[in-house]
Amino acid sequence: MYEVQRQIPPPVWSELRKSYESAAEEEKAFAAFAANEDIINEHNAKGLSWTLGHNSYSDMTWNEFSTTVMSGA
């Protein structure tokens, strides 16, 4: 198994403490995480009354999240 050793963004990615079966799977997960980081930063920069943040699903794309978590799979 490949252990996540990323430092960008420093604390958040490493706090997920997830293992991936391959380097390719880890790269895919990190790409989703980075895209979600952009969404979070863009939303939070608006200064609205609520903010977004990372959670245990941050390494999933919307499609992955909606077809696995939201569908109950």
C-alpha positions as CSV (number, residue, x, y, z in Angstrom):
1,M,0.0,0.0,0.0
2,Y,1.1,3.5,-0.7
3,E,0.9,5.9,2.3
4,V,0.0,9.5,1.7
5,Q,3.1,11.6,2.3
6,R,2.0,14.9,0.7
7,Q,2.9,18.2,2.2
8,I,0.6,20.4,0.1
9,P,-1.5,21.8,1.6
10,P,0.6,21.0,4.7
11,P,-1.7,19.8,7.5
12,V,-4.9,19.0,5.7
13,W,-3.9,16.3,3.2
14,S,-1.7,14.5,5.7
15,E,-4.5,14.6,8.3
16,L,-6.7,12.4,6.0
17,R,-4.4,9.5,6.9
18,K,-5.5,7.4,4.0
19,S,-3.7,4.6,2.2
20,Y,-4.1,3.9,-1.5
21,E,-3.5,0.7,-3.4
22,S,-1.2,2.3,-6.0
23,A,0.7,5.5,-6.8
24,A,-1.8,6.1,-9.6
25,E,-4.8,5.9,-7.2
26,E,-3.0,8.3,-4.8
27,E,-2.4,10.7,-7.6
28,K,-6.0,10.6,-8.7
29,A,-7.1,11.2,-5.1
30,F,-4.7,14.1,-4.7
31,A,-6.0,15.7,-7.9
32,A,-9.5,15.5,-6.5
33,F,-8.3,16.9,-3.2
34,A,-6.6,19.8,-4.9
35,A,-9.7,20.6,-7.0
36,N,-11.8,20.5,-3.8
37,E,-9.2,22.8,-2.2
38,D,-9.8,25.3,-5.0
39,I,-13.6,25.1,-4.6
40,I,-13.2,25.7,-0.8
41,N,-10.9,28.6,-1.2
42,E,-13.0,30.2,-3.9
43,H,-16.2,29.9,-1.8
44,N,-14.5,31.1,1.5
45,A,-13.0,34.1,-0.2
46,K,-16.6,35.4,-0.8
47,G,-16.9,36.2,2.9
48,L,-20.4,34.6,3.2
49,S,-21.9,33.7,6.5
50,W,-20.8,30.1,6.2
51,T,-17.6,28.4,5.1
52,L,-16.5,25.2,3.5
53,G,-13.8,22.9,4.7
54,H,-12.2,19.5,4.1
55,N,-13.5,16.2,5.5
56,S,-12.9,12.5,4.9
57,Y,-14.4,12.7,1.5
58,S,-12.1,15.5,0.2
59,D,-10.1,13.1,-1.9
60,M,-13.2,12.2,-4.0
61,T,-14.6,13.9,-7.1
62,W,-18.2,15.0,-7.0
63,N,-19.1,12.0,-9.2
64,E,-17.3,9.5,-6.9
65,F,-18.9,11.0,-3.9
66,S,-22.4,11.1,-5.4
67,T,-22.3,7.6,-6.7
68,T,-20.8,6.0,-3.6
69,V,-21.7,8.0,-0.5
70,M,-24.9,9.6,-1.5
71,S,-26.3,6.5,-3.2
72,G,-25.5,4.3,-0.2
73,A,-23.2,2.0,-2.1
